[in-house]
Amino acid sequence: MVVADTSGAGDVLCGVLAGLIDRGHPPRAALELAVAAASLAVTRPGTLASCPSAEEIAGLMAGA
């Protein structure tokens, strides 16, 4: 993986983690998916533009 920009990675991690826990996912599974989403975000430049889409999050969940 090539890191392009770390801006917003923490926001992605926290947002995905909180969202998944709110939807009833077990905390450990939610954390693993949140880390995967943040890892995806750092491969893109920018802050908002680097945030994974709902479809990308669903893809990460399907692959977990």
Wavefront OBJ file of the C-alpha trace (Angstrom):
o trace
v 0.000 0.000 0.000
v 1.227 3.472 -0.873
v 0.184 6.203 1.529
v -0.903 9.358 -0.292
v -2.272 11.465 2.592
v -3.114 10.696 6.208
v -5.495 13.651 6.595
v -8.857 12.444 7.826
v -7.832 8.869 8.524
v -8.717 9.196 12.205
v -12.075 10.698 11.311
v -12.813 7.774 8.999
v -11.786 5.287 11.675
v -13.945 6.906 14.369
v -16.931 7.448 12.085
v -16.989 3.914 10.737
v -16.416 2.439 14.198
v -19.231 4.469 15.762
v -21.578 3.797 12.861
v -21.043 0.054 12.912
v -21.391 -0.214 16.685
v -24.585 1.863 16.457
v -25.885 -0.664 13.937
v -25.240 -3.554 16.318
v -21.913 -4.899 15.058
v -19.675 -6.414 17.736
v -16.978 -3.928 18.801
v -14.026 -6.047 17.630
v -15.509 -6.661 14.189
v -16.445 -2.977 13.934
v -12.899 -1.956 14.834
v -11.389 -4.281 12.227
v -13.631 -2.820 9.516
v -12.933 0.727 10.699
v -9.186 0.120 10.444
v -9.681 -1.296 6.939
v -11.686 1.792 5.942
v -9.050 4.141 7.374
v -6.353 2.157 5.574
v -8.218 2.687 2.321
v -8.595 6.414 3.034
v -4.856 7.009 3.392
v -4.248 5.749 -0.142
v -6.045 8.830 -1.524
v -5.201 12.513 -1.368
v -7.405 14.978 0.461
v -9.679 14.711 3.430
v -13.289 14.462 2.338
v -12.370 13.022 -1.042
v -10.461 10.195 0.629
v -13.426 8.970 2.680
v -14.638 5.568 1.507
v -18.136 5.523 0.009
v -21.000 3.505 1.438
v -20.459 1.022 -1.375
v -16.777 0.661 -0.486
v -17.635 0.095 3.180
v -20.170 -2.541 2.134
v -17.451 -4.196 0.045
v -15.114 -4.258 3.034
v -17.888 -5.806 5.120
v -18.569 -8.450 2.474
v -14.884 -9.366 2.407
v -14.602 -9.642 6.192
l 1 2 3 4 5 6 7 8 9 10 11 12 13 14 15 16 17 18 19 20 21 22 23 24 25 26 27 28 29 30 31 32 33 34 35 36 37 38 39 40 41 42 43 44 45 46 47 48 49 50 51 52 53 54 55 56 57 58 59 60 61 62 63 64
